[in-house]
Each structure stands twice: as C-alpha cells, then as structure tokens.
Amino acid sequence: MKTAAAKRALLMAVLAILGLQVAPLIFEEKLIYFPYRAHEMTPADLGLAFEEVTLRTGDGVRLHGWFLPVPDARRTVLVCHGNAGNISHRLDRVLLLQAKLELSVFLFDYRGYGKSEGSPNEEGTYSDGRAAYQYLADRGLAPDQIVLFGESLGAAIAVQLALERPAAALVLEAPFSSIRDMAAAAYPFLPLGRLARTRYDNLAKIPSIQVPLLILHGTRDRIVPFAQGESLFRAAPEPKRFWAIAGADHNDTFLAGGEDYWQAWKVFLSSL
C-alpha cells in the first residue's frame, strides 16, 4: 500500500510540474497581448488634427487607425505600439512628437486592439504592420519620408517591417531580444521560451536590417531588461546609435528623459 501511495504521490507531483509548464503555453497569447477595446480619448480631445483610417490586411482583417498630419512635415512616424492598451493611450507621445520634432504620425491598432477586428498573434501583427505601411505608401509617401518606430512589443513589428519594406530609419524603444529571452527572464524556473510558439526573434533578425537604427532604452526598465536592448544594438549593423535613458522605467522613457530624449531623436533624424 505504501508503495502504491508513493507512486500516486510521485505521479501527482509530476502532473503538477507539467501543469505549471503547460498551462502558460495554453494561454500563451493572453500572457503576451493585453488589448483594451475602449478609447480613453481621441485626438480631438487634445486639439489635434486627425483623420480616421480604416485598413484591410492581406488576410482580410479590418484595422482602425488615426493619421495625424503636421503641415509641411518632412517625415511621418509609423508607430507600432506596445502590447497593452490601444492607440488612445499613445496620444500624449504623439503630442510631443509633433511639438518637438514637427513630424506627422500614423497610429494604428493591431487586430484585437481598440476598434480593430480579430485577435492578436505573431503572424497577424506582422500583417497588420504591412497594412499600416501600405496605407502611407498609398498616400504618396516615399520610403525616405517614413520612420518606423516600435515600442516594446511594437519593436518586433517594426523590425519585421524594416526587413520587408524600405524606410528612412528604424527607431526602437525598450526592445526585447526575443520572446524566448523574455520568458527566461520572467520565468527562469520554467522552460517556457523553448516551448513557446510565439517567437518575435528580434536578435536573429536585426543583423539583416539595412536602415539607420536608433535604440532608446531606460536603464531601470523593469519589464524588458536593459541588457536585451544592448544585445540588439551590438548585433545590428551600422549606421546605428544607442541612447540609455538614465533612470527611466519601461513606460516613462520620454518623460524621464526630458529634453535629452527629444534631442536624441533630433540628432538621429538630422543624420539621415
């Protein structure tokens, strides 16, 4: 009886361990994407001129976005936002991008975010990025007028776009090296990275980009380790620049960086 009980206890322990490893994989996409449907504000609430935009992706998903023009702007920033919220949560940054840099901005929501249809996944977000780029091309913007900007998760979409589409530059803020590395950092006791279907392998892709690169990363980032931004920078080809935002966490980069943050943008854009 004792032997049978011991075997049952061992089996339960093994199942519990497997459950800890498998359960996060079953809910993998819910651990990566945190979409929010409702808009907390619109550009009109901040007095910003804008156009409502509806996009259709290559696989037929309808996306929503806002185009925010600046008269006589030399370039337009295509913003690939992070994994939480929606485009309404990026309007404070847009206000400063326009005021400090005199750039037009295009915000779009991935599938499953805001007013966009569908549910997010890796290949889907890449398709969403392509549709956003095509919208700007259809407006008549030349590649040297488009700056690809990705923050956090959006860095992965921006990197993929930079591999597939010509652009003036690529700007990455708080970028991670890969989902595998992020899983290892967040769950060092579980082999989640090795088993995860979602890759977003920026480190493998970035050596192949052929556009000028700027990486911005807060030195106290508690979400994406600062070292991951550094590893991407080392792997990237020239021309490239890296600016460490002293004391900045993951979501307060442009606030903690103050005028120096915008100066980093200005110096980079003037070098193009």
C-alpha angles and dihedrals in degrees: 000000000000090000092050091048091049091051091050091049091050091048091050091049092051091048091049091052091047090048091055090052100041101040094067089051092053089054093034097131092048088057092052106038125051105178123182119203105197121077111230091199141349130226088259089065088062095042093251122150110235147159125224109235131198118194133189118210126217090260093050103260116144115228133190128220147156126234111205111191130201114201112253093359112170093212143018124221115222103207119209102189131209130269099271134065121356141265093293088068091059098057095097088060091046090054090057095041087058097041097043101033105022092230130148113235135210116200121187134172123231118235110291094024126105111326095343119114128238135024127292126252135150100267091040094056090050089053089049091054091051091052091051092050091048090053090059092045089051089053087061099257114151119223091254088060095057124085115191111217124184128178121198106314088010089063088072092053091046092050091051090049091050089056093051106032134042117246141163094247148338122234119188124189122194091346122182125218096229143326088255091058092045091051091050090051094047099037107023092164095057130064092228097133092056092051100038118115092205112080114168086178101188093163092060093047105041097075087066100054116114102195132087110274134211120185121193120188135167115236091221098045106153095186105046113028113242088230091066091059089049092051091053091051093051091050095048122093124239139302092062141135132196126200121189110208103217113230095357122139125205102283104028101060099122091042098046091042094055117180091343089065092057092042089058088056092047095050091048095047092046089056094059 
